[in-house]
Amino acid sequence: MIIRQLISHQSLLGWWSRLSVTAIVIALFFAYDFDKPRIANAQNPETEITGKIINGTHGGNVPADTEVLLLAIDLVNNQIIEEASTLTDEYGIFRFNNVVHRSGVNFRVVANTGTHTPTVDMQLVENWQAVELTIYDETTSLEQIIIKSYVLMVPTINAREREAGVLSVINLDNAGDRVWIPDLKNPNLTGLDLFRFNLPLGYKDLSVESELPPGNILDIATGFAMTNPIPPGDATILISYIVPYKGDGFDFTLKLPYGATQIRMLLTDEAGFIKADKLDPTEPVTVADSIFNAVEGGNFSVNERISISFTGMPQPTPLQTIFEFLNSRTYVYVLVGTLGLALLALLSYAIFRSQRKPKGHRDNNEIDRRMEIIEEIATLDEQYENHNTDETEYKKRRNELKQKAIATHEPSSLENPIINGEPSKDLEE
């Protein structure tokens, strides 16, 4: 498995730009009614933060003397600075005094509790005297993870390169009361123990964003896996990648290790067709002034699979095909092969001319037949060069034609030696 860092939020704009679907993603956010935070009124900034750490797991405890950090987020210089730290008391209560407000700076409170560090952005909090940070006991089981919706759309297609830009929006829910955290110290850990998604064969330029706490993305054989902690509640994952396709489309078997409440596939109108064995066609969907053909289905069980085919996708124009042919330098091999066949034909003709009888003694029908055989030999050589016949059949057939060519004119004097260079029986006598 290849490990790479989860892409930062600053790279999100580059991702949208690459697929040119900013408006589409915004529309999807509205369509699926994602929660939107409230912004606190900052007209009367407070100078004290008081809060409490609670354990959201039934029967769970809050560790004594848990560290809480106050971070200053400098929006101008794009920096995060630790302003202060404190420890909770026996009841899990913490307090920061004399908070100094500055222009272009927001504050964030973080519970430093290990792998999962819950945070609160204070600009979203109305009452700074009642801040709550919720921690959870850990679990390595994925049984409580549910995929509420999985939307896969193909908003962009590069017909010249035969590449489809894919965007997926996944809404998940941890229905339990424990935070899922993988046991990365386990020497027997595999991709099956991680939160994972499969992708079409040959995918490239993978980009992943999520509302989950920070973690890593692991490249696995069938797609990717995530090590991000998954606390109880809803979260959204945004995935983009490029799929090269051959012919007029590609096939994809979507695996659902956690089941799914709803699956929807979208393809831009006039860009092809979608067929799936467990998804039904629906009315076209309009998103950000673009029309998408859609198929959807629901209530899929754990480990169910859906076979999906994208067909009738755009193809390169004839000029683009010619340009690609020249750019690939394949024409060099074709040109060399053609010249080789031409030289072979000229050589065969030269041999024929050098071995022929005087014109006054040559029968015109015999000449014509001999030329036909030589042309057949040249054609056979061309087929062999193009790999249209196997070597054994090629040698056998060429030898037969060669013998026919010899048989059409049997020399009887020193002026007319046999074509294969063997001594004439008449000469030996």
N, C-alpha and C positions, 0 to 999 in steps of 0.2 A: 504494500500500500504506500502511496506517495502522500505525504502530509504537506499541506500548505496553509498559510494563515487565511482566516476568513477576510474577505475584502472589506476594507474600511468604508464608512459611510461617505467619505469624501470622494470615493470612486463611483458613486451612484450616478452622478451626472454623465460620466463617460459611458456608462452602461446604457442609459436611456438613449444617448446620442447614437450609439452604434446600431441600435435596432430601430431608432426613429419612432418610438411608440410612447412618448411621454403622455400624450393625451389619452391613449388607450389604457394605460395603467391607471391613470387618474379615474377614468370612467369605471374601470373594474373595481377600484376601491369604493366608489359610490354605490356600484351595483351590489356589492356584497356587504355593504353596511358595516365597514370596519369602524371600530370605536375611535372617536376623535377626542383628544384631551382638551380640557378646559384651560384657558389661560388666566392666570391670576391677575387681579387688578394691582398694578404696581404704582399707583398714585401716592400711596402712603407706605413706603418700604419699611419693613420691620427690621429690627436690629438683633433679635434673639430668635433662636430656633430651638424648640423643645419637641421631643418625640419619644417613641417607644418602639422597641423591637418585640415582635410577637411571633410565635411559632404557629404556622398554619396547619401543621400536621396534628391530627387527633392524638392527644396524649403526649405531644412533643414538648420539650423544655427549651428555654432560652439559656444558653451558656452564660455563666457569670463573667463579668468584666469583658464583654464583647466590645471590640474596638469599632468606633464609628468615625468616619472621615468626613470632613467638609472640604469639598473641592470647588475652586473658582475656575469657571470656563471662560477664557478670554476669547470672545468671538472675533475681535479685531486681529489679534496675532495668532489665532488658531492654536492656543495653548491650554493645557489643563494644569492647574497649580494647586498643590495641597495647602489649604488655608489653615486648618487646625484638625486635631484629632482628640477624641475623648473616649472614655469607657462607660459602659452602662452600669447602673447600680443593680442591686439585687432584684429589682422589679423590671429590669430591662429598659429603664428610662435613661435618656441622654439629653444633653443641653449644650448649645453653643451660644455664648454671649458676645456682645459687641461686634456683630457682623457689620462690616463696612461695605456699603454699596458703592459701585463704581460704574461709570458709563461703559457699555459694551461688555459687561461681565455678568454671567449667570452663575447660580450656585447649585451644587449637587451634593446630596447626602448619601453616603455609601456605608453599608454594613459590611465590614471586612470579616466575613465568616468562612473563608476558604474558597472552594471552587465556585460556588454560587454566591455572588455578592449583590444582593438586592439594592437598588438605588431609587432615589426620588429626585427629580428635577424641580427645584423650588419655584421656578417661574410658573409651574403648573399647579401650585398648591395655594389655596385661598387662605387657609389658617396655618400660620407658621408655628403655632403653639400646640398643634395636634398632629404632628407628622408620624406616620406609621411605616415601619419597614418590616416586611413579612419574610421570615425565613422558613425553611421546610427541612424535615428529615430527608435523607437521600435514599434512592432506590436505583438498582440497575435493571429493573424490569421495564419492558416497553408495553406491557399488557394494557395500561390505562391510556396509551396514546391513540387518538382517533383522528383520522383525516376527515374533516367536515366537508371540504370542497377541494377539488383538484381541477384547475382550469389550464389547459394547454392550448396555446394559440400560435399560429404562424402568420405574423403580421408583415413580414418582408421576405422577398424571394429574389435572389440574384440568378436570373435565367442564364446569363453568360457563363457563370462558374458552376451552375447547377447546385446552388447552396440555399438552404432555407433557414431563416432566422426564427428561432423558437423562443417563446416566452411562456413561463409557467407561473401561476399564482396559486399557492397552496395555503389553505387555512387549516390549522391543526388545533387540537384541544387535548390537554392533559386532564383527564377526568378524575384523576386521583388527588390525594392530598400530600404527595411527596414529590420532590424534584428529581427528575431523572438525570443521573450523572454516570457516564460510562466508567468502568473500572480500567483505566488505561495502564495500570500496573500489572494487570493480569497477563501472564505470558501466553495464555491460550486465547487471548482476545482475537476475534475475527470480525469481518464486516457484518456478520449476522447479529453480532452483539451491539451494533451501532445503529443509530437512526439513519436510514439509508433510502435512496431513491435510484431506480434504474433509468437509463437514458438510451436513446437510439444508438445503434452501432455506428461508429465513426464520428461521433460528436466531437466538437472542438470549441475552443474559446469559451469555456464554462465560466459563468459568473454567478455568485450566490449572495443574496442579501436576506436578512431576517430581522425580526423583532426579538429574537432570542438573545440571552446573554452571550458574551464573546466566547468563541470556540474556534476549532480548526475544521477545515474541509479535507477529507481523505479521498483520494482517487482510488476507486476499487475497480475490479474487472468489468462490472456491469453498469457503472455510473459513479456515484459519489456517496460518502457517508459524512455525518456531522458529529462532532463531539460537544456541541453547545449544550449546556444544561437546559432542560425543559421544565420550568416550574409549572404548577397547576394553572389552568386557564388557557385562553386562546392566544395564538401567535400566528404570524403570517411569514411565509417564506417566498421570496421572488427569485426565480431561476431564469437565466438566459444562456443560450448556446447556439451553435450553428451546426446544421446537419447537411453534409454533402449527399446528393442523391444521384443515382444512375438511372438512365432511361427516363421515365416520366414520373418518378416518385420514390417513396421509401416505405418500408414496413416497420412497425414498432409494436412490441409486446409489452404493455404496461403491467408491471407487477405491483400488487397491493399487499405488502406484508402487514399492514395495519387496517386493511379494509378501507372503505370510503363511503361517506354518506351521499356525495354527489360527484360525478365526473362530467366534465364538459370539454369538447374539442372544437376549436374554431379555426377556419381557414378562409383567408380573404376571397371574396367573390371573384370569379373568373380566373382563379389561381389553381383550380383543380377540384378534386372530390375527396371526401372522407368516408371510409367504410369501416365499421367496427362490429364485431360479432355480438356485443352486448350493449351497444349504444344505438339509440334511435334518432333519426333525423328530426330536427325541429325547424321552426320558422327562422329565416335568416335574422341575424342579430346586427343591429347598427351600433357601433362604438366609435365615438369621436369622428362622425361623418364617414366612417368606413363600414362597408357591409361585409359580414362574415357568414359563411355557411357553417352550420353547427350540428353536432350530434351530442346526445347526452344520455345519462342513465343514473340510477341511484341504488343505494342500499347494497353495496358490494361487501362480501364477507372477507375475513382475514385470509391472506395468501391467494386471493382470487386473481386471475389474469385476464386481460383484455387485449385481443389481437386487433390492431389498427393498421389500416392501409391508406396512405396518401397517394393519389394517382392523378394523372392528367395535369401535372405541374408544368410550368412554362419551360420552353426549350430555347437554346441559343438560336439566333438568326443565322441564315446561311453565311453572311459576311463574318459574323462572330466565329462560326465554325471554321472558316478558312483561316482567320487570324489565329485561332487557337492551334490549328494544324501547323501553320508556319512557325508559331512561337514555340511549339514543342520540339521543333527540329526533326520531326518524323519524316519530313519531306526529303531530308538528306539520304535516309536509308532507301526510300522509294526511288530516288534519282539514281543512286548507285546500282540498285537492282535492275532498273530499266537499262542503264548503260551497259551493264554486264550482259544482259540478254541480247542487246543490239550487237555487241562485239562477238558474242557466240554465234549469232546468225551470220555475221560477216565472215567469220573464220570458217564456218561450215561451207559457205558459198565459195570461198577462196579454194578450199580443199576440193570441192566439186569441180571448179573450173580447171584446177591443175591436173585432175585425173581424167578429164573427159577425152574422148576419141576425136580425131579430126572431123571437122564439120561435114565433110563429104560422106563419111561412113556412119554418121549418128542418126538414129531414128528419132524423129520429133516426139513420138508418143513416149519413148523410153526416157527422153529428157524431162518431159512433163511429169512422168511418174516419179522420177528421181527427185525432182524439186518438191513434189508433194510430200515425200517421205522426210526430206530435210526439214520442211516446215513443221511436220508433225513432231520431229525431234525437238525443234526449237520451242514449240508449244509445250511439250512435255517438260522440258527444262524449266520453262517459266512457271509451270504448275508446281514443280518441286521446289523452286526458289520461294514460292508463296506459301509453302507448307500445305498444299492442297492434295498431296498424295504422299504415301509413306515411301521410305527409301527402298524397301525390297521390291515393291511393285514398280517403282520408278526404274530401277536398274534392269528388271526383267523386261519391261516394255521397251526401254531404250535399246537393249541388245537385240530385241526382235526387229525393231525398225532399222537398226544398223545392218542386220543381216539381209533385210529386204532391199536396202539401198545397194548392197554389194551384188545381190542377185539380179538386179535390173540391168547390170552391166558387168559382165565377166571379162576382164582383159585377157588378150591372147598374145600380147607382145610386150617388149620392154617399155614401150611408150605408154602403156596403160597398166601400172601396178595396182594391186588390190588396195582398197581404202584403209584396211586395218594394218597395213604395213607388212603383212606376212608374205613370204616369197611365193611367187606363182608356181603352181605345179608344172605349167608348160615350161617355165624358165629352168626349173630344176632338171627337167628331162633333157 
